[in-house]
Amino acid sequence: MSCLVIVDLTPMDKARLAQYSEKAAKTLAPFHGEFIAKGEIETLHGDAPHPLKAVIQFPDKEQARNWYNSDAYQAIIPLRNEGMNSQFHLV
């Protein structure tokens, strides 16, 4: 069953975030991950601590975990943390 990585984020440094985004996108292909949505959210109910969201689809949870734990993705986490405040969820 396919699964989703849902990223809630607040930009902190737009230049660093742009660098991270470019690099992160390149790490998805080996794990068959693809962005299916990203951008500003419209809150229909409840609190939303982050104004932006990205949704990445993977074939299964194993591929999603392998992507997140891959050397390529782990190497850019410091850049991610400089560029944005975020939460990653696996569904």
Jmol script that loads the backbone (N, CA, C; Angstrom):
load data "model"
ATOM      1  N   MET A   1       0.844  -1.183   0.000  1.00  0.00           N
ATOM      2  CA  MET A   1       0.000   0.000   0.000  1.00  0.00           C
ATOM      3  C   MET A   1       0.886   1.241   0.000  1.00  0.00           C
ATOM      4  N   SER A   2       0.549   2.215  -0.827  1.00  0.00           N
ATOM      5  CA  SER A   2       1.351   3.437  -0.854  1.00  0.00           C
ATOM      6  C   SER A   2       1.205   4.180   0.469  1.00  0.00           C
ATOM      7  N   CYS A   3       2.185   5.005   0.759  1.00  0.00           N
ATOM      8  CA  CYS A   3       2.130   5.792   1.983  1.00  0.00           C
ATOM      9  C   CYS A   3       2.615   7.197   1.683  1.00  0.00           C
ATOM     10  N   LEU A   4       2.409   8.068   2.638  1.00  0.00           N
ATOM     11  CA  LEU A   4       2.736   9.476   2.474  1.00  0.00           C
ATOM     12  C   LEU A   4       3.668   9.947   3.571  1.00  0.00           C
ATOM     13  N   VAL A   5       4.597  10.804   3.203  1.00  0.00           N
ATOM     14  CA  VAL A   5       5.348  11.583   4.175  1.00  0.00           C
ATOM     15  C   VAL A   5       4.771  12.983   4.076  1.00  0.00           C
ATOM     16  N   ILE A   6       4.259  13.456   5.194  1.00  0.00           N
ATOM     17  CA  ILE A   6       3.641  14.778   5.233  1.00  0.00           C
ATOM     18  C   ILE A   6       4.546  15.692   6.043  1.00  0.00           C
ATOM     19  N   VAL A   7       4.937  16.787   5.430  1.00  0.00           N
ATOM     20  CA  VAL A   7       5.868  17.724   6.039  1.00  0.00           C
ATOM     21  C   VAL A   7       5.130  19.024   6.316  1.00  0.00           C
ATOM     22  N   ASP A   8       5.083  19.403   7.580  1.00  0.00           N
ATOM     23  CA  ASP A   8       4.551  20.702   7.971  1.00  0.00           C
ATOM     24  C   ASP A   8       5.762  21.598   8.203  1.00  0.00           C
ATOM     25  N   LEU A   9       5.736  22.807   7.637  1.00  0.00           N
ATOM     26  CA  LEU A   9       6.936  23.622   7.764  1.00  0.00           C
ATOM     27  C   LEU A   9       6.660  25.109   7.832  1.00  0.00           C
ATOM     28  N   THR A  10       7.604  25.786   8.479  1.00  0.00           N
ATOM     29  CA  THR A  10       7.647  27.238   8.552  1.00  0.00           C
ATOM     30  C   THR A  10       9.035  27.663   8.087  1.00  0.00           C
ATOM     31  N   PRO A  11       9.135  28.442   7.007  1.00  0.00           N
ATOM     32  CA  PRO A  11      10.445  28.890   6.538  1.00  0.00           C
ATOM     33  C   PRO A  11      11.141  29.770   7.573  1.00  0.00           C
ATOM     34  N   MET A  12      12.464  29.578   7.714  1.00  0.00           N
ATOM     35  CA  MET A  12      13.267  30.431   8.598  1.00  0.00           C
ATOM     36  C   MET A  12      14.333  31.189   7.806  1.00  0.00           C
ATOM     37  N   ASP A  13      14.867  30.546   6.762  1.00  0.00           N
ATOM     38  CA  ASP A  13      15.874  31.162   5.903  1.00  0.00           C
ATOM     39  C   ASP A  13      15.548  30.713   4.481  1.00  0.00           C
ATOM     40  N   LYS A  14      14.967  31.609   3.705  1.00  0.00           N
ATOM     41  CA  LYS A  14      14.467  31.225   2.380  1.00  0.00           C
ATOM     42  C   LYS A  14      15.564  30.757   1.427  1.00  0.00           C
ATOM     43  N   ALA A  15      16.755  31.336   1.512  1.00  0.00           N
ATOM     44  CA  ALA A  15      17.845  30.897   0.639  1.00  0.00           C
ATOM     45  C   ALA A  15      18.266  29.470   0.991  1.00  0.00           C
ATOM     46  N   ARG A  16      18.408  29.181   2.271  1.00  0.00           N
ATOM     47  CA  ARG A  16      18.775  27.825   2.704  1.00  0.00           C
ATOM     48  C   ARG A  16      17.653  26.836   2.374  1.00  0.00           C
ATOM     49  N   LEU A  17      16.424  27.271   2.541  1.00  0.00           N
ATOM     50  CA  LEU A  17      15.286  26.400   2.227  1.00  0.00           C
ATOM     51  C   LEU A  17      15.273  26.047   0.740  1.00  0.00           C
ATOM     52  N   ALA A  18      15.568  27.001  -0.109  1.00  0.00           N
ATOM     53  CA  ALA A  18      15.612  26.738  -1.549  1.00  0.00           C
ATOM     54  C   ALA A  18      16.724  25.738  -1.881  1.00  0.00           C
ATOM     55  N   GLN A  19      17.879  25.877  -1.239  1.00  0.00           N
ATOM     56  CA  GLN A  19      18.982  24.927  -1.449  1.00  0.00           C
ATOM     57  C   GLN A  19      18.578  23.529  -0.991  1.00  0.00           C
ATOM     58  N   TYR A  20      17.985  23.468   0.188  1.00  0.00           N
ATOM     59  CA  TYR A  20      17.534  22.179   0.723  1.00  0.00           C
ATOM     60  C   TYR A  20      16.501  21.539  -0.207  1.00  0.00           C
ATOM     61  N   SER A  21      15.520  22.304  -0.650  1.00  0.00           N
ATOM     62  CA  SER A  21      14.451  21.769  -1.490  1.00  0.00           C
ATOM     63  C   SER A  21      15.001  21.163  -2.778  1.00  0.00           C
ATOM     64  N   GLU A  22      15.956  21.848  -3.389  1.00  0.00           N
ATOM     65  CA  GLU A  22      16.552  21.339  -4.624  1.00  0.00           C
ATOM     66  C   GLU A  22      17.270  20.012  -4.365  1.00  0.00           C
ATOM     67  N   LYS A  23      18.028  19.949  -3.295  1.00  0.00           N
ATOM     68  CA  LYS A  23      18.771  18.730  -2.969  1.00  0.00           C
ATOM     69  C   LYS A  23      17.841  17.604  -2.529  1.00  0.00           C
ATOM     70  N   ALA A  24      16.829  17.939  -1.739  1.00  0.00           N
ATOM     71  CA  ALA A  24      15.906  16.914  -1.233  1.00  0.00           C
ATOM     72  C   ALA A  24      15.156  16.248  -2.376  1.00  0.00           C
ATOM     73  N   ALA A  25      14.737  17.013  -3.351  1.00  0.00           N
ATOM     74  CA  ALA A  25      13.990  16.449  -4.478  1.00  0.00           C
ATOM     75  C   ALA A  25      14.803  15.375  -5.197  1.00  0.00           C
ATOM     76  N   LYS A  26      16.105  15.584  -5.289  1.00  0.00           N
ATOM     77  CA  LYS A  26      16.977  14.624  -5.974  1.00  0.00           C
ATOM     78  C   LYS A  26      17.138  13.321  -5.194  1.00  0.00           C
ATOM     79  N   THR A  27      16.887  13.339  -3.894  1.00  0.00           N
ATOM     80  CA  THR A  27      17.046  12.120  -3.079  1.00  0.00           C
ATOM     81  C   THR A  27      15.856  11.180  -3.185  1.00  0.00           C
ATOM     82  N   LEU A  28      14.752  11.625  -3.758  1.00  0.00           N
ATOM     83  CA  LEU A  28      13.520  10.828  -3.787  1.00  0.00           C
ATOM     84  C   LEU A  28      13.530   9.701  -4.814  1.00  0.00           C
ATOM     85  N   ALA A  29      14.118   9.932  -5.981  1.00  0.00           N
ATOM     86  CA  ALA A  29      14.014   8.997  -7.113  1.00  0.00           C
ATOM     87  C   ALA A  29      14.419   7.553  -6.786  1.00  0.00           C
ATOM     88  N   PRO A  30      15.540   7.314  -6.092  1.00  0.00           N
ATOM     89  CA  PRO A  30      15.916   5.919  -5.821  1.00  0.00           C
ATOM     90  C   PRO A  30      14.892   5.144  -4.984  1.00  0.00           C
ATOM     91  N   PHE A  31      14.001   5.876  -4.316  1.00  0.00           N
ATOM     92  CA  PHE A  31      13.016   5.249  -3.437  1.00  0.00           C
ATOM     93  C   PHE A  31      11.599   5.370  -3.997  1.00  0.00           C
ATOM     94  N   HIS A  32      11.515   5.810  -5.267  1.00  0.00           N
ATOM     95  CA  HIS A  32      10.236   5.952  -5.970  1.00  0.00           C
ATOM     96  C   HIS A  32       9.298   6.930  -5.263  1.00  0.00           C
ATOM     97  N   GLY A  33       9.902   7.964  -4.668  1.00  0.00           N
ATOM     98  CA  GLY A  33       9.110   8.998  -4.007  1.00  0.00           C
ATOM     99  C   GLY A  33       8.826  10.136  -4.966  1.00  0.00           C
ATOM    100  N   GLU A  34       7.668  10.765  -4.785  1.00  0.00           N
ATOM    101  CA  GLU A  34       7.323  11.921  -5.617  1.00  0.00           C
ATOM    102  C   GLU A  34       6.429  12.875  -4.838  1.00  0.00           C
ATOM    103  N   PHE A  35       6.680  14.168  -5.071  1.00  0.00           N
ATOM    104  CA  PHE A  35       5.818  15.186  -4.470  1.00  0.00           C
ATOM    105  C   PHE A  35       4.453  15.107  -5.140  1.00  0.00           C
ATOM    106  N   ILE A  36       3.403  15.073  -4.328  1.00  0.00           N
ATOM    107  CA  ILE A  36       2.063  15.112  -4.904  1.00  0.00           C
ATOM    108  C   ILE A  36       1.344  16.403  -4.545  1.00  0.00           C
ATOM    109  N   ALA A  37       1.887  17.145  -3.574  1.00  0.00           N
ATOM    110  CA  ALA A  37       1.328  18.458  -3.230  1.00  0.00           C
ATOM    111  C   ALA A  37       2.351  19.220  -2.408  1.00  0.00           C
ATOM    112  N   LYS A  38       2.384  20.532  -2.595  1.00  0.00           N
ATOM    113  CA  LYS A  38       3.183  21.379  -1.717  1.00  0.00           C
ATOM    114  C   LYS A  38       2.739  22.818  -1.882  1.00  0.00           C
ATOM    115  N   GLY A  39       2.794  23.539  -0.771  1.00  0.00           N
ATOM    116  CA  GLY A  39       2.416  24.942  -0.812  1.00  0.00           C
ATOM    117  C   GLY A  39       1.737  25.396   0.462  1.00  0.00           C
ATOM    118  N   GLU A  40       1.133  26.579   0.377  1.00  0.00           N
ATOM    119  CA  GLU A  40       0.424  27.142   1.526  1.00  0.00           C
ATOM    120  C   GLU A  40      -0.824  26.324   1.811  1.00  0.00           C
ATOM    121  N   ILE A  41      -1.139  26.208   3.099  1.00  0.00           N
ATOM    122  CA  ILE A  41      -2.326  25.453   3.484  1.00  0.00           C
ATOM    123  C   ILE A  41      -3.498  26.390   3.727  1.00  0.00           C
ATOM    124  N   GLU A  42      -4.671  25.841   3.598  1.00  0.00           N
ATOM    125  CA  GLU A  42      -5.912  26.510   4.000  1.00  0.00           C
ATOM    126  C   GLU A  42      -6.486  25.659   5.127  1.00  0.00           C
ATOM    127  N   THR A  43      -6.531  26.230   6.327  1.00  0.00           N
ATOM    128  CA  THR A  43      -7.011  25.479   7.476  1.00  0.00           C
ATOM    129  C   THR A  43      -8.537  25.472   7.480  1.00  0.00           C
ATOM    130  N   LEU A  44      -9.084  24.285   7.450  1.00  0.00           N
ATOM    131  CA  LEU A  44     -10.536  24.139   7.493  1.00  0.00           C
ATOM    132  C   LEU A  44     -11.044  23.922   8.913  1.00  0.00           C
ATOM    133  N   HIS A  45     -10.184  23.381   9.783  1.00  0.00           N
ATOM    134  CA  HIS A  45     -10.586  23.148  11.171  1.00  0.00           C
ATOM    135  C   HIS A  45      -9.337  23.016  12.035  1.00  0.00           C
ATOM    136  N   GLY A  46      -9.358  23.586  13.218  1.00  0.00           N
ATOM    137  CA  GLY A  46      -8.269  23.425  14.181  1.00  0.00           C
ATOM    138  C   GLY A  46      -7.108  24.376  13.956  1.00  0.00           C
ATOM    139  N   ASP A  47      -6.077  24.171  14.776  1.00  0.00           N
ATOM    140  CA  ASP A  47      -4.882  24.997  14.726  1.00  0.00           C
ATOM    141  C   ASP A  47      -3.883  24.430  13.721  1.00  0.00           C
ATOM    142  N   ALA A  48      -3.182  25.310  13.065  1.00  0.00           N
ATOM    143  CA  ALA A  48      -2.147  24.909  12.120  1.00  0.00           C
ATOM    144  C   ALA A  48      -0.871  25.672  12.473  1.00  0.00           C
ATOM    145  N   PRO A  49       0.058  25.027  13.178  1.00  0.00           N
ATOM    146  CA  PRO A  49       1.257  25.747  13.612  1.00  0.00           C
ATOM    147  C   PRO A  49       2.213  26.109  12.480  1.00  0.00           C
ATOM    148  N   HIS A  50       2.093  25.462  11.332  1.00  0.00           N
ATOM    149  CA  HIS A  50       2.977  25.746  10.195  1.00  0.00           C
ATOM    150  C   HIS A  50       2.128  26.163   8.987  1.00  0.00           C
ATOM    151  N   PRO A  51       2.560  27.203   8.263  1.00  0.00           N
ATOM    152  CA  PRO A  51       1.750  27.706   7.141  1.00  0.00           C
ATOM    153  C   PRO A  51       1.911  26.938   5.828  1.00  0.00           C
ATOM    154  N   LEU A  52       2.940  26.094   5.717  1.00  0.00           N
ATOM    155  CA  LEU A  52       3.196  25.369   4.475  1.00  0.00           C
ATOM    156  C   LEU A  52       3.187  23.868   4.718  1.00  0.00           C
ATOM    157  N   LYS A  53       2.912  23.118   3.651  1.00  0.00           N
ATOM    158  CA  LYS A  53       2.883  21.665   3.747  1.00  0.00           C
ATOM    159  C   LYS A  53       3.406  21.085   2.442  1.00  0.00           C
ATOM    160  N   ALA A  54       4.103  19.947   2.575  1.00  0.00           N
ATOM    161  CA  ALA A  54       4.515  19.163   1.413  1.00  0.00           C
ATOM    162  C   ALA A  54       4.054  17.736   1.650  1.00  0.00           C
ATOM    163  N   VAL A  55       3.583  17.094   0.598  1.00  0.00           N
ATOM    164  CA  VAL A  55       3.129  15.706   0.686  1.00  0.00           C
ATOM    165  C   VAL A  55       3.912  14.902  -0.341  1.00  0.00           C
ATOM    166  N   ILE A  56       4.622  13.874   0.141  1.00  0.00           N
ATOM    167  CA  ILE A  56       5.453  13.036  -0.719  1.00  0.00           C
ATOM    168  C   ILE A  56       4.892  11.619  -0.673  1.00  0.00           C
ATOM    169  N   GLN A  57       4.663  11.035  -1.830  1.00  0.00           N
ATOM    170  CA  GLN A  57       4.111   9.683  -1.910  1.00  0.00           C
ATOM    171  C   GLN A  57       5.228   8.682  -2.209  1.00  0.00           C
ATOM    172  N   PHE A  58       5.178   7.547  -1.510  1.00  0.00           N
ATOM    173  CA  PHE A  58       6.097   6.432  -1.708  1.00  0.00           C
ATOM    174  C   PHE A  58       5.276   5.166  -1.927  1.00  0.00           C
ATOM    175  N   PRO A  59       5.873   4.146  -2.543  1.00  0.00           N
ATOM    176  CA  PRO A  59       5.139   2.892  -2.773  1.00  0.00           C
ATOM    177  C   PRO A  59       4.717   2.199  -1.481  1.00  0.00           C
ATOM    178  N   ASP A  60       5.525   2.353  -0.419  1.00  0.00           N
ATOM    179  CA  ASP A  60       5.211   1.710   0.864  1.00  0.00           C
ATOM    180  C   ASP A  60       6.039   2.366   1.967  1.00  0.00           C
ATOM    181  N   LYS A  61       5.753   1.995   3.208  1.00  0.00           N
ATOM    182  CA  LYS A  61       6.450   2.601   4.346  1.00  0.00           C
ATOM    183  C   LYS A  61       7.932   2.259   4.353  1.00  0.00           C
ATOM    184  N   GLU A  62       8.275   1.085   3.900  1.00  0.00           N
ATOM    185  CA  GLU A  62       9.683   0.695   3.874  1.00  0.00           C
ATOM    186  C   GLU A  62      10.493   1.630   2.978  1.00  0.00           C
ATOM    187  N   GLN A  63       9.971   1.931   1.791  1.00  0.00           N
ATOM    188  CA  GLN A  63      10.667   2.850   0.888  1.00  0.00           C
ATOM    189  C   GLN A  63      10.762   4.251   1.509  1.00  0.00           C
ATOM    190  N   ALA A  64       9.704   4.693   2.174  1.00  0.00           N
ATOM    191  CA  ALA A  64       9.718   6.014   2.810  1.00  0.00           C
ATOM    192  C   ALA A  64      10.767   6.070   3.916  1.00  0.00           C
ATOM    193  N   ARG A  65      10.806   5.057   4.742  1.00  0.00           N
ATOM    194  CA  ARG A  65      11.807   5.011   5.823  1.00  0.00           C
ATOM    195  C   ARG A  65      13.220   4.924   5.244  1.00  0.00           C
ATOM    196  N   ASN A  66      13.388   4.104   4.203  1.00  0.00           N
ATOM    197  CA  ASN A  66      14.706   3.982   3.578  1.00  0.00           C
ATOM    198  C   ASN A  66      15.161   5.320   2.998  1.00  0.00           C
ATOM    199  N   TRP A  67      14.231   6.061   2.411  1.00  0.00           N
ATOM    200  CA  TRP A  67      14.567   7.401   1.900  1.00  0.00           C
ATOM    201  C   TRP A  67      15.021   8.296   3.038  1.00  0.00           C
ATOM    202  N   TYR A  68      14.210   8.376   4.098  1.00  0.00           N
ATOM    203  CA  TYR A  68      14.520   9.293   5.196  1.00  0.00           C
ATOM    204  C   TYR A  68      15.854   8.942   5.846  1.00  0.00           C
ATOM    205  N   ASN A  69      16.143   7.669   5.959  1.00  0.00           N
ATOM    206  CA  ASN A  69      17.371   7.218   6.614  1.00  0.00           C
ATOM    207  C   ASN A  69      18.560   7.082   5.665  1.00  0.00           C
ATOM    208  N   SER A  70      18.362   7.372   4.383  1.00  0.00           N
ATOM    209  CA  SER A  70      19.443   7.235   3.403  1.00  0.00           C
ATOM    210  C   SER A  70      20.563   8.232   3.693  1.00  0.00           C
ATOM    211  N   ASP A  71      21.777   7.842   3.295  1.00  0.00           N
ATOM    212  CA  ASP A  71      22.923   8.736   3.465  1.00  0.00           C
ATOM    213  C   ASP A  71      22.697  10.063   2.745  1.00  0.00           C
ATOM    214  N   ALA A  72      22.117   9.993   1.551  1.00  0.00           N
ATOM    215  CA  ALA A  72      21.889  11.208   0.765  1.00  0.00           C
ATOM    216  C   ALA A  72      20.959  12.177   1.490  1.00  0.00           C
ATOM    217  N   TYR A  73      19.866  11.658   2.065  1.00  0.00           N
ATOM    218  CA  TYR A  73      18.944  12.564   2.763  1.00  0.00           C
ATOM    219  C   TYR A  73      19.516  13.016   4.098  1.00  0.00           C
ATOM    220  N   GLN A  74      20.111  12.107   4.838  1.00  0.00           N
ATOM    221  CA  GLN A  74      20.678  12.469   6.137  1.00  0.00           C
ATOM    222  C   GLN A  74      21.732  13.567   6.001  1.00  0.00           C
ATOM    223  N   ALA A  75      22.459  13.564   4.883  1.00  0.00           N
ATOM    224  CA  ALA A  75      23.506  14.565   4.664  1.00  0.00           C
ATOM    225  C   ALA A  75      22.962  15.983   4.551  1.00  0.00           C
ATOM    226  N   ILE A  76      21.702  16.138   4.160  1.00  0.00           N
ATOM    227  CA  ILE A  76      21.153  17.497   3.983  1.00  0.00           C
ATOM    228  C   ILE A  76      20.275  17.939   5.149  1.00  0.00           C
ATOM    229  N   ILE A  77      20.152  17.130   6.169  1.00  0.00           N
ATOM    230  CA  ILE A  77      19.337  17.522   7.323  1.00  0.00           C
ATOM    231  C   ILE A  77      19.854  18.796   7.995  1.00  0.00           C
ATOM    232  N   PRO A  78      21.160  19.008   8.155  1.00  0.00           N
ATOM    233  CA  PRO A  78      21.597  20.289   8.726  1.00  0.00           C
ATOM    234  C   PRO A  78      21.121  21.490   7.917  1.00  0.00           C
ATOM    235  N   LEU A  79      21.148  21.379   6.595  1.00  0.00           N
ATOM    236  CA  LEU A  79      20.646  22.452   5.730  1.00  0.00           C
ATOM    237  C   LEU A  79      19.147  22.633   5.935  1.00  0.00           C
ATOM    238  N   ARG A  80      18.411  21.525   6.019  1.00  0.00           N
ATOM    239  CA  ARG A  80      16.965  21.582   6.293  1.00  0.00           C
ATOM    240  C   ARG A  80      16.707  22.345   7.582  1.00  0.00           C
ATOM    241  N   ASN A  81      17.443  22.012   8.627  1.00  0.00           N
ATOM    242  CA  ASN A  81      17.205  22.614   9.937  1.00  0.00           C
ATOM    243  C   ASN A  81      17.563  24.094   9.987  1.00  0.00           C
ATOM    244  N   GLU A  82      18.462  24.533   9.106  1.00  0.00           N
ATOM    245  CA  GLU A  82      18.770  25.959   8.993  1.00  0.00           C
ATOM    246  C   GLU A  82      17.697  26.690   8.199  1.00  0.00           C
ATOM    247  N   GLY A  83      17.069  25.993   7.256  1.00  0.00           N
ATOM    248  CA  GLY A  83      16.109  26.629   6.364  1.00  0.00           C
ATOM    249  C   GLY A  83      14.683  26.667   6.849  1.00  0.00           C
ATOM    250  N   MET A  84      14.332  25.714   7.718  1.00  0.00           N
ATOM    251  CA  MET A  84      12.930  25.668   8.136  1.00  0.00           C
ATOM    252  C   MET A  84      12.759  24.991   9.486  1.00  0.00           C
ATOM    253  N   ASN A  85      11.673  25.333  10.127  1.00  0.00           N
ATOM    254  CA  ASN A  85      11.190  24.625  11.309  1.00  0.00           C
ATOM    255  C   ASN A  85      10.147  23.656  10.770  1.00  0.00           C
ATOM    256  N   SER A  86      10.264  22.370  11.114  1.00  0.00           N
ATOM    257  CA  SER A  86       9.379  21.411  10.453  1.00  0.00           C
ATOM    258  C   SER A  86       9.026  20.221  11.325  1.00  0.00           C
ATOM    259  N   GLN A  87       8.015  19.512  10.871  1.00  0.00           N
ATOM    260  CA  GLN A  87       7.607  18.217  11.423  1.00  0.00           C
ATOM    261  C   GLN A  87       7.392  17.295  10.224  1.00  0.00           C
ATOM    262  N   PHE A  88       7.889  16.068  10.331  1.00  0.00           N
ATOM    263  CA  PHE A  88       7.698  15.056   9.291  1.00  0.00           C
ATOM    264  C   PHE A  88       6.842  13.945   9.873  1.00  0.00           C
ATOM    265  N   HIS A  89       5.809  13.548   9.133  1.00  0.00           N
ATOM    266  CA  HIS A  89       4.896  12.491   9.569  1.00  0.00           C
ATOM    267  C   HIS A  89       4.826  11.433   8.490  1.00  0.00           C
ATOM    268  N   LEU A  90       4.814  10.164   8.909  1.00  0.00           N
ATOM    269  CA  LEU A  90       4.657   9.041   7.982  1.00  0.00           C
ATOM    270  C   LEU A  90       3.268   8.462   8.171  1.00  0.00           C
ATOM    271  N   VAL A  91       2.504   8.425   7.088  1.00  0.00           N
ATOM    272  CA  VAL A  91       1.123   7.915   7.138  1.00  0.00           C
ATOM    273  C   VAL A  91       0.997   6.768   6.162  1.00  0.00           C
TER     274      VAL A  91
END
end "model"
wireframe off; spacefill off
backbone 0.3
color backbone group
